[in-house]
Amino acid sequence: MGQDEYIHHHSFYITKELRQALHGHKSLILWFTCLSGSCKSTIVNMVDGRLHEKGISTYIGW
């Protein structure tokens, strides 16, 4: 049994292009990985603040 049979494409009504038009900028994913206790949360909060100051919409998913 291959892994491909568990992967299904979904068509969403709200596309990436619609989200980008709404927010006025392209979308991007920043993925922070590191050891526990290595200040990831501190760095993420600083980056989030800087992006917010520039008018860029953000979402932090823990």
Biopython code that builds the backbone (N, CA, C, O; Angstrom):
import numpy as np
from Bio.PDB.StructureBuilder import StructureBuilder

atoms = [
    (1, "MET", "N", (0.850, -1.174, 0.000)),
    (1, "MET", "CA", (0.000, 0.000, 0.000)),
    (1, "MET", "C", (0.896, 1.238, 0.000)),
    (1, "MET", "O", (1.653, 1.447, 0.948)),
    (2, "GLY", "N", (0.823, 2.053, -1.038)),
    (2, "GLY", "CA", (1.639, 3.259, -1.125)),
    (2, "GLY", "C", (1.029, 4.420, -0.371)),
    (2, "GLY", "O", (-0.180, 4.466, -0.144)),
    (3, "GLN", "N", (1.865, 5.344, 0.008)),
    (3, "GLN", "CA", (1.394, 6.529, 0.729)),
    (3, "GLN", "C", (0.505, 7.401, -0.145)),
    (3, "GLN", "O", (-0.363, 8.103, 0.372)),
    (4, "ASP", "N", (0.704, 7.370, -1.463)),
    (4, "ASP", "CA", (-0.061, 8.224, -2.366)),
    (4, "ASP", "C", (-1.560, 8.004, -2.280)),
    (4, "ASP", "O", (-2.329, 8.929, -2.541)),
    (5, "GLU", "N", (-1.992, 6.815, -1.924)),
    (5, "GLU", "CA", (-3.432, 6.578, -1.871)),
    (5, "GLU", "C", (-4.088, 7.272, -0.673)),
    (5, "GLU", "O", (-5.315, 7.350, -0.599)),
    (6, "TYR", "N", (-3.278, 7.776, 0.263)),
    (6, "TYR", "CA", (-3.808, 8.491, 1.422)),
    (6, "TYR", "C", (-3.753, 10.008, 1.226)),
    (6, "TYR", "O", (-4.216, 10.762, 2.082)),
    (7, "ILE", "N", (-3.195, 10.448, 0.115)),
    (7, "ILE", "CA", (-3.085, 11.869, -0.181)),
    (7, "ILE", "C", (-4.160, 12.240, -1.202)),
    (7, "ILE", "O", (-4.209, 11.685, -2.300)),
    (8, "HIS", "N", (-5.013, 13.181, -0.824)),
    (8, "HIS", "CA", (-6.115, 13.587, -1.684)),
    (8, "HIS", "C", (-6.055, 15.093, -1.904)),
    (8, "HIS", "O", (-5.892, 15.857, -0.953)),
    (9, "HIS", "N", (-6.187, 15.516, -3.149)),
    (9, "HIS", "CA", (-6.231, 16.943, -3.475)),
    (9, "HIS", "C", (-7.614, 17.485, -3.144)),
    (9, "HIS", "O", (-8.630, 16.864, -3.457)),
    (10, "HIS", "N", (-7.640, 18.638, -2.513)),
    (10, "HIS", "CA", (-8.905, 19.299, -2.189)),
    (10, "HIS", "C", (-8.945, 20.636, -2.903)),
    (10, "HIS", "O", (-7.951, 21.363, -2.926)),
    (11, "SER", "N", (-10.072, 20.960, -3.477)),
    (11, "SER", "CA", (-10.276, 22.266, -4.091)),
    (11, "SER", "C", (-10.999, 23.142, -3.080)),
    (11, "SER", "O", (-12.112, 22.823, -2.659)),
    (12, "PHE", "N", (-10.372, 24.240, -2.692)),
    (12, "PHE", "CA", (-10.957, 25.139, -1.702)),
    (12, "PHE", "C", (-11.552, 26.355, -2.401)),
    (12, "PHE", "O", (-11.031, 26.818, -3.415)),
    (13, "TYR", "N", (-12.640, 26.860, -1.853)),
    (13, "TYR", "CA", (-13.306, 28.029, -2.423)),
    (13, "TYR", "C", (-12.419, 29.269, -2.288)),
    (13, "TYR", "O", (-12.281, 30.044, -3.234)),
    (14, "ILE", "N", (-11.829, 29.448, -1.123)),
    (14, "ILE", "CA", (-10.938, 30.584, -0.896)),
    (14, "ILE", "C", (-9.538, 30.156, -1.325)),
    (14, "ILE", "O", (-8.888, 29.346, -0.664)),
    (15, "THR", "N", (-9.093, 30.713, -2.439)),
    (15, "THR", "CA", (-7.792, 30.343, -2.982)),
    (15, "THR", "C", (-6.687, 31.202, -2.384)),
    (15, "THR", "O", (-6.947, 32.215, -1.734)),
    (16, "LYS", "N", (-5.466, 30.783, -2.613)),
    (16, "LYS", "CA", (-4.306, 31.554, -2.177)),
    (16, "LYS", "C", (-4.346, 32.950, -2.791)),
    (16, "LYS", "O", (-4.033, 33.936, -2.124)),
    (17, "GLU", "N", (-4.730, 33.030, -4.055)),
    (17, "GLU", "CA", (-4.795, 34.322, -4.744)),
    (17, "GLU", "C", (-5.838, 35.255, -4.117)),
    (17, "GLU", "O", (-5.601, 36.457, -4.003)),
    (18, "LEU", "N", (-6.986, 34.709, -3.712)),
    (18, "LEU", "CA", (-8.006, 35.524, -3.059)),
    (18, "LEU", "C", (-7.506, 36.048, -1.713)),
    (18, "LEU", "O", (-7.747, 37.204, -1.366)),
    (19, "ARG", "N", (-6.814, 35.198, -0.960)),
    (19, "ARG", "CA", (-6.253, 35.640, 0.332)),
    (19, "ARG", "C", (-5.208, 36.726, 0.124)),
    (19, "ARG", "O", (-5.168, 37.708, 0.865)),
    (20, "GLN", "N", (-4.361, 36.546, -0.890)),
    (20, "GLN", "CA", (-3.322, 37.534, -1.162)),
    (20, "GLN", "C", (-3.938, 38.869, -1.566)),
    (20, "GLN", "O", (-3.452, 39.924, -1.159)),
    (21, "ALA", "N", (-4.994, 38.831, -2.355)),
    (21, "ALA", "CA", (-5.675, 40.059, -2.760)),
    (21, "ALA", "C", (-6.306, 40.756, -1.551)),
    (21, "ALA", "O", (-6.258, 41.982, -1.441)),
    (22, "LEU", "N", (-6.889, 39.980, -0.660)),
    (22, "LEU", "CA", (-7.521, 40.528, 0.534)),
    (22, "LEU", "C", (-6.506, 41.233, 1.427)),
    (22, "LEU", "O", (-6.766, 42.324, 1.935)),
    (23, "HIS", "N", (-5.350, 40.601, 1.613)),
    (23, "HIS", "CA", (-4.344, 41.130, 2.544)),
    (23, "HIS", "C", (-3.338, 42.065, 1.878)),
    (23, "HIS", "O", (-2.593, 42.764, 2.564)),
    (24, "GLY", "N", (-3.312, 42.080, 0.555)),
    (24, "GLY", "CA", (-2.448, 43.005, -0.153)),
    (24, "GLY", "C", (-0.987, 42.597, -0.217)),
    (24, "GLY", "O", (-0.125, 43.419, -0.528)),
    (25, "HIS", "N", (-0.703, 41.347, 0.070)),
    (25, "HIS", "CA", (0.670, 40.850, -0.042)),
    (25, "HIS", "C", (0.655, 39.351, -0.274)),
    (25, "HIS", "O", (-0.335, 38.674, 0.003)),
    (26, "LYS", "N", (1.765, 38.841, -0.784)),
    (26, "LYS", "CA", (1.875, 37.410, -1.041)),
    (26, "LYS", "C", (1.966, 36.639, 0.272)),
    (26, "LYS", "O", (2.364, 37.183, 1.302)),
    (27, "SER", "N", (1.595, 35.380, 0.216)),
    (27, "SER", "CA", (1.654, 34.529, 1.396)),
    (27, "SER", "C", (3.011, 33.845, 1.484)),
    (27, "SER", "O", (3.705, 33.669, 0.482)),
    (28, "LEU", "N", (3.371, 33.466, 2.700)),
    (28, "LEU", "CA", (4.658, 32.846, 2.969)),
    (28, "LEU", "C", (4.551, 32.061, 4.262)),
    (28, "LEU", "O", (3.831, 32.454, 5.179)),
    (29, "ILE", "N", (5.257, 30.970, 4.330)),
    (29, "ILE", "CA", (5.314, 30.187, 5.565)),
    (29, "ILE", "C", (6.722, 30.281, 6.128)),
    (29, "ILE", "O", (7.699, 30.022, 5.425)),
    (30, "LEU", "N", (6.821, 30.651, 7.389)),
    (30, "LEU", "CA", (8.084, 30.589, 8.117)),
    (30, "LEU", "C", (7.948, 29.467, 9.133)),
    (30, "LEU", "O", (7.040, 29.487, 9.964)),
    (31, "TRP", "N", (8.827, 28.507, 9.073)),
    (31, "TRP", "CA", (8.742, 27.347, 9.950)),
    (31, "TRP", "C", (9.986, 27.331, 10.825)),
    (31, "TRP", "O", (11.093, 27.108, 10.333)),
    (32, "PHE", "N", (9.810, 27.564, 12.110)),
    (32, "PHE", "CA", (10.931, 27.609, 13.042)),
    (32, "PHE", "C", (11.056, 26.255, 13.743)),
    (32, "PHE", "O", (10.124, 25.800, 14.406)),
    (33, "THR", "N", (12.195, 25.633, 13.591)),
    (33, "THR", "CA", (12.454, 24.375, 14.289)),
    (33, "THR", "C", (13.786, 24.482, 15.011)),
    (33, "THR", "O", (14.751, 25.037, 14.487)),
    (34, "CYS", "N", (13.821, 23.952, 16.202)),
    (34, "CYS", "CA", (15.054, 23.954, 16.990)),
    (34, "CYS", "C", (14.780, 23.188, 18.279)),
    (34, "CYS", "O", (13.676, 22.689, 18.494)),
    (35, "LEU", "N", (15.765, 23.103, 19.106)),
    (35, "LEU", "CA", (15.623, 22.400, 20.368)),
    (35, "LEU", "C", (14.688, 23.138, 21.320)),
    (35, "LEU", "O", (14.537, 24.357, 21.251)),
    (36, "SER", "N", (14.074, 22.378, 22.196)),
    (36, "SER", "CA", (13.206, 22.956, 23.214)),
    (36, "SER", "C", (14.018, 23.930, 24.072)),
    (36, "SER", "O", (15.157, 23.646, 24.442)),
    (37, "GLY", "N", (13.418, 25.075, 24.381)),
    (37, "GLY", "CA", (14.082, 26.062, 25.222)),
    (37, "GLY", "C", (15.134, 26.892, 24.506)),
    (37, "GLY", "O", (15.978, 27.512, 25.152)),
    (38, "SER", "N", (15.094, 26.911, 23.170)),
    (38, "SER", "CA", (16.128, 27.626, 22.411)),
    (38, "SER", "C", (15.653, 28.994, 21.915)),
    (38, "SER", "O", (16.206, 29.527, 20.953)),
    (39, "CYS", "N", (14.644, 29.560, 22.555)),
    (39, "CYS", "CA", (14.145, 30.913, 22.268)),
    (39, "CYS", "C", (13.317, 31.024, 20.992)),
    (39, "CYS", "O", (13.167, 32.123, 20.458)),
    (40, "LYS", "N", (12.777, 29.915, 20.490)),
    (40, "LYS", "CA", (11.936, 29.997, 19.293)),
    (40, "LYS", "C", (10.761, 30.941, 19.507)),
    (40, "LYS", "O", (10.485, 31.781, 18.650)),
    (41, "SER", "N", (10.072, 30.821, 20.620)),
    (41, "SER", "CA", (8.897, 31.658, 20.889)),
    (41, "SER", "C", (9.278, 33.129, 20.932)),
    (41, "SER", "O", (8.539, 33.974, 20.427)),
    (42, "THR", "N", (10.408, 33.442, 21.523)),
    (42, "THR", "CA", (10.877, 34.825, 21.596)),
    (42, "THR", "C", (11.140, 35.365, 20.198)),
    (42, "THR", "O", (10.733, 36.481, 19.875)),
    (43, "ILE", "N", (11.817, 34.584, 19.372)),
    (43, "ILE", "CA", (12.126, 34.998, 18.004)),
    (43, "ILE", "C", (10.846, 35.148, 17.187)),
    (43, "ILE", "O", (10.686, 36.122, 16.451)),
    (44, "VAL", "N", (9.936, 34.184, 17.315)),
    (44, "VAL", "CA", (8.669, 34.239, 16.580)),
    (44, "VAL", "C", (7.892, 35.490, 16.956)),
    (44, "VAL", "O", (7.344, 36.162, 16.082)),
    (45, "ASN", "N", (7.835, 35.812, 18.236)),
    (45, "ASN", "CA", (7.110, 37.003, 18.674)),
    (45, "ASN", "C", (7.756, 38.278, 18.148)),
    (45, "ASN", "O", (7.053, 39.229, 17.806)),
    (46, "MET", "N", (9.072, 38.311, 18.080)),
    (46, "MET", "CA", (9.766, 39.481, 17.543)),
    (46, "MET", "C", (9.489, 39.641, 16.047)),
    (46, "MET", "O", (9.214, 40.745, 15.578)),
    (47, "VAL", "N", (9.561, 38.537, 15.300)),
    (47, "VAL", "CA", (9.279, 38.573, 13.861)),
    (47, "VAL", "C", (7.829, 38.985, 13.629)),
    (47, "VAL", "O", (7.550, 39.806, 12.755)),
    (48, "ASP", "N", (6.916, 38.427, 14.398)),
    (48, "ASP", "CA", (5.496, 38.762, 14.281)),
    (48, "ASP", "C", (5.281, 40.257, 14.506)),
    (48, "ASP", "O", (4.530, 40.894, 13.767)),
    (49, "GLY", "N", (5.931, 40.815, 15.514)),
    (49, "GLY", "CA", (5.809, 42.248, 15.805)),
    (49, "GLY", "C", (6.326, 43.104, 14.667)),
    (49, "GLY", "O", (5.689, 44.089, 14.291)),
    (50, "ARG", "N", (7.480, 42.740, 14.112)),
    (50, "ARG", "CA", (8.056, 43.504, 12.998)),
    (50, "ARG", "C", (7.147, 43.456, 11.770)),
    (50, "ARG", "O", (6.934, 44.476, 11.114)),
    (51, "LEU", "N", (6.616, 42.282, 11.462)),
    (51, "LEU", "CA", (5.721, 42.150, 10.313)),
    (51, "LEU", "C", (4.451, 42.962, 10.530)),
    (51, "LEU", "O", (3.956, 43.610, 9.608)),
    (52, "HIS", "N", (3.929, 42.926, 11.743)),
    (52, "HIS", "CA", (2.724, 43.701, 12.074)),
    (52, "HIS", "C", (2.972, 45.199, 11.887)),
    (52, "HIS", "O", (2.118, 45.912, 11.358)),
    (53, "GLU", "N", (4.141, 45.671, 12.321)),
    (53, "GLU", "CA", (4.498, 47.085, 12.145)),
    (53, "GLU", "C", (4.508, 47.481, 10.676)),
    (53, "GLU", "O", (4.212, 48.628, 10.340)),
    (54, "LYS", "N", (4.843, 46.547, 9.802)),
    (54, "LYS", "CA", (4.894, 46.814, 8.367)),
    (54, "LYS", "C", (3.536, 46.601, 7.684)),
    (54, "LYS", "O", (3.427, 46.729, 6.465)),
    (55, "GLY", "N", (2.499, 46.275, 8.476)),
    (55, "GLY", "CA", (1.163, 46.086, 7.922)),
    (55, "GLY", "C", (0.957, 44.727, 7.266)),
    (55, "GLY", "O", (0.070, 44.559, 6.430)),
    (56, "ILE", "N", (1.776, 43.772, 7.648)),
    (56, "ILE", "CA", (1.680, 42.426, 7.072)),
    (56, "ILE", "C", (0.890, 41.538, 8.020)),
    (56, "ILE", "O", (1.227, 41.417, 9.198)),
    (57, "SER", "N", (-0.161, 40.918, 7.499)),
    (57, "SER", "CA", (-0.992, 40.008, 8.306)),
    (57, "SER", "C", (-0.204, 38.758, 8.648)),
    (57, "SER", "O", (0.505, 38.206, 7.807)),
    (58, "THR", "N", (-0.334, 38.322, 9.875)),
    (58, "THR", "CA", (0.374, 37.121, 10.319)),
    (58, "THR", "C", (-0.570, 36.191, 11.069)),
    (58, "THR", "O", (-1.638, 36.599, 11.526)),
    (59, "TYR", "N", (-0.162, 34.957, 11.184)),
    (59, "TYR", "CA", (-0.865, 33.965, 12.001)),
    (59, "TYR", "C", (0.186, 33.057, 12.589)),
    (59, "TYR", "O", (1.017, 32.516, 11.860)),
    (60, "ILE", "N", (0.164, 32.883, 13.882)),
    (60, "ILE", "CA", (1.099, 31.976, 14.546)),
    (60, "ILE", "C", (0.320, 30.730, 14.932)),
    (60, "ILE", "O", (-0.624, 30.802, 15.718)),
    (61, "GLY", "N", (0.708, 29.607, 14.389)),
    (61, "GLY", "CA", (0.073, 28.333, 14.718)),
    (61, "GLY", "C", (1.010, 27.505, 15.569)),
    (61, "GLY", "O", (2.089, 27.126, 15.112)),
    (62, "TRP", "N", (0.624, 27.222, 16.778)),
    (62, "TRP", "CA", (1.488, 26.424, 17.652)),
    (62, "TRP", "C", (1.141, 25.018, 17.455)),
    (62, "TRP", "O", (1.735, 24.142, 18.084)),
]
sb = StructureBuilder()
sb.init_structure("model")
sb.init_model(0)
sb.init_chain("A")
sb.init_seg("    ")
for serial, (resi, resn, name, xyz) in enumerate(atoms, 1):
    if name == "N":
        sb.init_residue(resn, " ", resi, " ")
    sb.init_atom(name, np.array(xyz, "f"), 0.0, 1.0, " ", f" {name:<3s}", serial, name[0])
structure = sb.get_structure()
